[in-house]
Amino acid sequence: MTVLRSRIFRSLQPLLAVLIGLAIGLLITKFAGENPWHVLKILVNSAVGSRYDIGMTLFYATPLILTGLAVAIPFQAGLFNIGAEGQLTLGALAAAAVGCVFPDIPWPLAPVLAVLAAFLVGGFWGFVPGWLHAKRGSHEVINTIMLNFIAAGIASWVTLYILKNPESQNPETRAVGAGYLIHHFQSFGDAPLSSAFVLALVAAILVSVFLWRTVLGFQLRAVGQGEGAARTAGIDAGKMKITAMFLAGGLAGLVGVGEVLGNAGRFRLGFSPEYGFIGIAVALLGKNRPAGVVAAALLFGALHKGTSDLDLETENVTRDLSLILQALIILSVSAVGLWDWFNRNRPAGRRA
């Protein structure tokens, strides 16, 4: 019975963390002079109150699914990918570059080429720190952080000096060809929700199948759970780490599909409000499992959309409450480790 209670508690940990984080965040709004129930009602109505609101929530969740997966896969291999921001930047730039250089390619070949370009370029940007870690022993955290800045510099140079839109003063590329634009879901009104959301869900399913239904996925997870034991079993740990980082970079690069092909129709500098870093929180809340990542991304998308109306509907609370709620939720998830430590160090007869 004790084992069953423990399993039930662990399965409910993410939900409990969300509820605790939301409760603390809403309590803070009371000290700011607002009614917490009124704030909660605004959050819910703004996130799912209409078709448009639901569409915007799904739109915000789409890149977070991909960046969450981009963090979760390296986690499974024992690596920490902080470079999703740079990987998604170059992936989006690659999709736009293909659309600008070859604007006359027809649909459906055009979006396929753009998707491949985004995945491969993003994958290469993930491959570099993976190779450096596996072959030279360089720490992937340091490498990915530095590569984020390099990616930003490359994107700025290409956007402003090679693919610059001559008809605009904004830092953006020329528009991609009409054949590159992907389907929008009209049932959600004016929300820019496109088939990129479906692509993100398909990516999550494929990642789940890869990690838990293939030999290569098993080897990748084995390296993460015990590199020494994996090497003893004949698994090439270096190859698995490189593979994990390449796949992570490719998935992050697919963020550009929704932005370039489904929303703006071009690459714009600074289009990402740090999707790559929020993906770390998404992966943590989702326990590095694809299904958990999708659920966490939907939650964070709802928080982002739900808090957008606080500036108008309240006097003392702004949309920055979204960041506070995200931080509190992540702290609640992290606190589970404190509970486990406390439980392990209690006398055997008094353990929960």
Steps between C-alpha positions, in 0.01 A plus 500: 500500500790733582655437160166568332458829688853599400430431133174693510672793668779505241250490213316797650813702577485722188132577557562579865792723402278692258226547758745611770674744264171649384372529858812685614493725193136591553571567866765749393239690298300549819795680659513711182145614568306272265241233563668162427172348379452790260854453368443125459178565308687736267771239442250228412279719281794647312657158439194295396208741503445498123618327185746779439638468853541125463672554166745746653570262789582222254706743292713592801530134599628386159861624529512394866418141405794497261748672731384283789578191292832658403592509868342167597690283252848607617380459860428137420863466385639675807553837329364848564412693185486874567553577132143462373474877457788509256385183328149632441638833378714342230229248414252781442759693301568193283129457423475866402819484293369211291174688446683818396761341272256261330167687516344330196499143628135385514303354787529232646867459414587848624400458867661154507831649391469779757423251778800288404724807494379610843552154647844443347642842584362488853630144527846607390500772767421229754751257348791739561482504883412129499812419299718727714371331814541147367836545326671777696336481842367857478206573726179525298355772723787740432506417130128542447494830685779638280339364185181691586691827465672384182163403351359843586794666326466285188125565484554875530763506225296289256180692570648848472753451221400202285124442514393844618151612404558824304140611552512502878698674772450204731781245544341228288562299185311513176170311491510133407325378186126441515549125458675480837210621711326228699136442593325712765209370707215738419280358777708695755420839352789736448740296716817421300475129584638296212578139420829555682305399812421165337868468407597556864257229618630257237855579613406417860350166391807414293734588785301276734517211253871560443595508868286209623442282195834491315841352573672832437267672746568232761874548455463876533308467827745239625785749459307754702422258780853364531769584248751257649259209490393595147861497381552161665200370306661614175301818444686789337422773753657773289287410200185503712579844642567643156175346375306648791635850441442481124138396547454768765634770271282379213185511712585849624559607141144400413377795706575701188231311309223655707660845508623533142261282301193527719507848649729777374588361157859616559774490762500781755778565746386455859185306411560259787411615854762252627311188391821303534544583867132452584536156341728406791216567742257312276726194491550513877128521570430226245752264664688484167224283353342602166144477634600703805674755281183549291289545814750742655524700176121533489503622859770757433323608183181548700687703762657719233165564332303521823718770652488715185172661613613585852631840389147601399288310751690579822657809653800356682596181313661478156571225250836448671306283743551225240873493575434491874257210464743308280778549753280392791388188315860403424599562862212278609622224268855537628380483860400137440868413528507661845206280605679187374816595689302563819319168464824306446659649810210432736509189724384191312186459709387860442552526123196602299 
